[in-house]
């Protein structure tokens, strides 16, 4: 049975303190009401269900835990996540999964601008659309967009892989469409399965770095 914490009566600081030295493995958080930094810095294999909308940086720096938001999330959900799973059953604001090194972030709805900015190994699956400059400076990991992508997708991309099912408004500097080979279809199928999505991998397109901006060249100055 889950341990209940009601944020209408308990400060977020006390919730996070309890999750950092847990006496239970299953938690249910009531009345978040847009509170910031809910369930941050968890280092244990916990299940945390948050019943409502959260503000900035929910589940930031997560390790091992499964954090589920039954609502929308503000800026920087799962920011700098290392491992574990974070799932948002609504929409997410900008910079979802920013700088995250590992784990899985699933957003069932839409994500705003800069989704996956500077991602460093995280897998992000978005059921809806993403805003402009998503995967900006993405270094490693995979971003899957089941809807459409905004302007400057993958700007200044390194080695992160991007899969988009819908339309892309524009590609950022050094981001190009790439061939969808058998290994990419298999990789995408696994990601969709773990995210509990039923889209067909063959309906997606793949994008990645053209690798022209790794080293400064005067001939490429217009691309920087």
CORGIMO-V236478 format. One record per helix or strand. SS is the DSSP state (@ for helix, = for strand). FROM is the first residue (numbers start at 1). LEN is the number of residues. Records with the same first field share a line. If there is no record, write none. Layout:
SS = FROM-LEN / FROM-LEN
This chain:
= = 3-4 / 26-5 / 47-5 / 54-1 / 66-4 / 73-1 / 85-4 / 92-1 / 104-4 / 111-1 / 120-7 / 130-1 / 140-6 / 149-1 / 153-1 / 161-4 / 168-1 / 171-1 / 175-4 / 205-5
@ = 12-9 / 182-13 / 201-3 / 218-6
